[in-house]
Amino acid sequence: MSLSVGIVGLPNVGKSTLFNALLSKQQAFAANYPFATIEPNVGVVPVPDERLATLAPIVNTTKLVPATVTFLDIAGLVKGAAQGEGLGNKFLSHIREASVILHVVRSFADPNVVQTGSGDSVEDYLTIETELQLADLATVEKVKGTRSKVKDEKREAALEKIYTHLQDGKSVRQLDLTEDEQLIVDRELFLLTAKPILFALNTDEQAVSQKHSDTVTQFISKLREKGVVGVSEKDVVLICAKLEEELAGFDESEKKEYLESAGISRTGLETLIAAAYQRLGLQSFLTAGELEVRAWTINKETLAPDAAGVIHTDFVKHFISAKVCSYADFVEHKGWKGAAEKGKVRTEGKTYIMQEGDIVEFMIGK
């Protein structure tokens, strides 16, 4: 499966600077100008996974294929975007492609960077969220106005429930939905405010290195005061986009040395990806052989046949069994043969629930 992160935020909050840094090259035109990003920029970056390099010599391969994350840099939104202000609502449509929305909010002071928002990180987030709510209102209103050949009272009631909620200035992710109502949202409406969200508080290097948890706590507290619930500390990442941009020019050894000297445990990219995996309930499994070592992204609680289907869709219906070994056992016993000799390799069937870090060989029939 593919993980995509849509990066949104008011102009000049550091959104494109962060995007450039994540890609380690200038793929977006970041400038101190409200609409410097005039097209949504798309970049695919590897998910950092040290396990691949550890496995490669064990299976005698040099080809490492990490899982990937697609980042979408959405052009700066302003108040009124849903009605065509600023760059207009065509940019809102690009957010529909994202698995999760990353709100970048300004939490730094720099007189050299034009401030287009209120200066309050929560208010700036609410400005963007309001535009997404208005876009969703227009979507639901359009669907409500479409006549159906068969009258469906439950569907009509669900649409009215969602519409009223949005009219009250609330996002759909905060609405309690039945299973049938959720299906309408997921398969028919594709609403922006139903998507899970993360926050990147773009701050200074000192705040990141000293892990100012009080900054995160205060931000969440302010959100709750404004009626935004369901956000935990795991959903908020402290990041210094300027530092990430500088680190992008370092090689891996220089980067590691700098981070250690600054007291930072991992890069912003690693932190963001970990937060996205957590928020979406994702995990990885691994395949390891002479051809390659590869990481694959799946949902937690995924059954073995469906995991096989991530490799090739035909594998789901032709699934026979899975040869499974934990990463730790595979490394300790130097591969399949050694792990099998120690009784650490299992044969699992169709009801097996995949675990994080499973190393797998799928048995597929014809």
N, C-alpha and C positions, 0 to 999 in steps of 0.2 A: 504494500500500500504506500501511497505517497503522502508525506507530511508537508503542508504548505502553511506559511506564516505571512499574513498580510500586515504590513507595518503602516500604521496610520498615526496622525498627529497634526497639530496645528503647524503652520509654517515656522521654521527656525527653532524647532525644539531639539534639533540634532538627529532627526529621523534619517535623512539621506547620508549624513556623516556616519551614522551607525551602519547603514546598509553598505556603504563603501568599505567600511572596515571589516564587516562580516565576509565580504567577498574577496578581501585582501587586494583589491584593485579598484580603480575609479570607474565603476560601471554606471554610476549615477552622477549626474552633474550637480554636485552639492555646492551651493553658493549662498551668500547672505542676501537672498532675495526671495520673497514669499512664494513665487511660483517657478523656482528653478527646475523642479522636476516636472516636466511637461508631459511625460508619458510614464505609465507604470513600468518600472524596471524590474526585471525578473532575474534572479540568480539562484543557481543550485549549488549548495555547499555540502561537503561531506560531514557526516556526524562523527565527531572525534571518538575513536574507540581503540584503545591501546591493546585490546585483546587480539585484534587481527595480526599485529606485528608479532605477538607472542606465539600465535598458532602457525604462522607461515613456515618457520624452519622445521616445525614438528611434522608437517605434512609435505615438506620439500617443495614449496612453491614460492614464487616471488610476486605473484599477482594478488594484490589486496583490493577488495572492492567494498568500501564502506557503504552504509545506508546514507541517504541524502535527505536534505531539507530544502524546499524551495521557498525563498524569501521574495515577497512582492512588495516593492517600495511604491506605495500609493501616493500620488501627488498631494501636496498640502491642502487640507480641507479648511474651509472657513465657515463661519455662521452664514446660513442661507444656501449652502452648497446643494441641498436637496431641491431647491427651487431654481438652481442654475447660477447662483452667485459664484464668484471666484472662477474656478475651473469647471464648474458645472457638475451635474450629477452623473455624468457618464463614468466618472472615476469611481463612484460608489459601486458600480457593477463589477469592477475588478475585485472587490473585496469578497464577492460571492464565491470566488475560486479558492479562497483560503480555508484551511481546516480550523485555524484559530486566528483571532485578531490580536495583534500586539499594539497596545496604545503606548506610544512614547510621549512622556510628559516632561516638561522642563523643570528641573530641580537644581538649577545652577544660576549664578549671577555673572553676566558678562556684558558690560556696556557696549562692546563692539559688535554684538549680535542683536539685530532688531527684534524686539519682542512684540509679537502680534496678538498674543492672548491676554488674559487677565492678570497673569503673574501668579495665579493660584493654580497649582497642578490639578486639583480636583475639579475646579470650575472649567479648566481647559479640556479635561477629559469629558465633562458633561456637555460641552459645546459640540464635540465630535459625536458623542452618543446621541444627542438630540437630532443631529442630521441623519444618523442611521435609523433612528426611530421614525422620522418623517418619511424616509425612503420606504421603510416597511409599511407604514400607513398607506402610502400610495399603492404598494403592491397588493395589500389585502383589499383595499377599496376597489381596485381593478378586478380582482378575482370575484369579489362579492357582486360586482356589476355584470358578471358574465352569466348568462342564463344557461342552466343545465337542463338537458333533455329529461332527466329523471330527478324529481324532487328528493333531496336528501336533507332531512331536518337536522340530523346530527351534525352533518358537515356545515350547514348554515349556522347552527348554534355555535360551533367551534370557531368559525370565522368571525362571528359577532363578538365572541368572548375575547379573541385575540385583538380585534379592532378596538374594542373599548379599553382594553389594557394599554394599548399603544397611545390612544387618545389621552389617557391619564398621565402620559409622559414616562411610562415604564417600559423597560426592555423585556422582550419575550422570554429571555433566559430566567427572568424572575417570576415567571408565571407558572403555576402548577397546572400541568397538562395531563390528561389521561393518555393511555397508550395510543388510542385512535387519534386523538388530537395531535399528538407528537408526530404521528405518521403524516398527517396533513402538512405540518410544518416542514418535515424533512423531505417529503416526496413531491410536494406541490408548490409550497410557498417560497422555500429557500430564503428565509428571512435573515437579515444581517444581524439583528439583535438577539437572534437565537444562538448564534455562534459563541463558543467559549472564548473568554478573553484573558489576556495577560497584560501586565503593566511593566514598562521599563522606565524607572525613574532615572532620567539622565542627569547625573550629578557630577561632582568633581572626584578626582583620584583619591583624595584623602578620605572621603566618605566611603568609597568602595573598599579601600585597604583596611579601614578601621571598622568595616561592617556595621555601619550606623543603623542598627535594627530599629532604633527609635524613629528614624525617618520613615521607615516602612510602616511601623505601628501607627504613627500619626496620620499617614496617608490613608490607611484602612479605616481609622477612626473617623476621619472627615468624610470618607465615602459613606459610611453608615449613617452619619448625621444627615446626609443628603438622600437617604433612603436606598442606597446601593448596598445590597447584602450579598452574601455568598462569596465574597472575596477573602481569601486567606493569605497568610504571609508567603505561601508557596507560589502564589500567583503574581507576586510583585518582586521584580528583580532590580537591584541597584546596579547601575551600569554607568561607566564614563565613556561616552562615545568618542571623545577626543583622545583618550588613552587607547581605546581599541584601534583607532585610526593610526596612531603611532606604532602600535604593536604589529600592525599589518605589514610594516616594512622590515620587521626583524625576521631572522631565520629562527628555527625552532629552539636551538640552544640559547640564543640571545633572549628570546621571548621567555623561556623558562627561568633564566637567570634573573631577568628584570622582575618578573612576577614574584619570585621568591624574595627578592630584596625589598619589594614593596609590600610584602605580607599578603599578597593576593593568591588564593589557592588555585583559581582557574580563570580562563578568559571569559569575557562577556558572552562570546559565542557558545562556549560550553555551558554556561549558566542558563542562557536562553533556551538552548535545545533541551537541556534537562528539565526545565520548567514546562516546556511544551509537551514533552513526553509524559510528565506527571499529570498535567492538566487534561490531556486527551486520553489518559489511561493506556499508553503505548509501552511496548517492550520490544526487545530484539531477540532473534534466534540466529544461529550461525551455521553455515555449511563450510566444511573444510576438506579439501582434497588436493591432488597434485595440480589440477587446473587452476584453482583459485581458493582463496579464503574470502567469504562474503558475509556481510551482516544484512539481515532482512527485518523490516519493521512490521509488527503486527499489533493488534489490540490485545490487552490482557484478557485472559479467559478464552483465547482462541483455541479451537480444537485442531488436532493434528492435520486432518484433511484440508481444513481451510488455510492452515499455514502453508501446506504444500501448494495450495492454489495461488499463493502469492508469487511462487516461482513460475508456475504455469497454470493457467485456468483449467486445463484438461486434467491436471493432477488430482483435482477434487473428486471427480467421479471415478477415476481409476486408482484411487488410493487403496493400498493393501495394508501397509504397516509402516512404522517409523522406527529406525534404529536411533536411540537417543543416549547421549552421555552428557553429564554436566561439564561446564567449562573447566571447573577446578579439577575434576577427575581426569579429564582429557589431557590437561597440561601436566598434572602430577605424574601420570603414567605414560606420557610421551606418545599419545595417539590412540587410535582405535584398537590396535592389537594389544598394547599394554593394558589399556583400560578393560578390555574384554577378559584378559587373563586374570584380572583382579575382581571380576564380577561387577564391573561398574557400567557396563553397557546393557541397556534394556530394549526390548522390543515392545512397542506400544501400538495400540489399535486406534480405531476411529473415535473413541471417547476420551482419548488422552488430552488433557489441557496443557498447552505449551507453557513452559516456565522461562523466565528471563535467563538468557545465556545458554539455553539448550544448544548443544551441537547435534545436528540431525542429518541422517541420510534417509530419504523417503523411498519406500519400495512401491513402485507404480506398475500396475498391470496394463494390458493393452485393450 
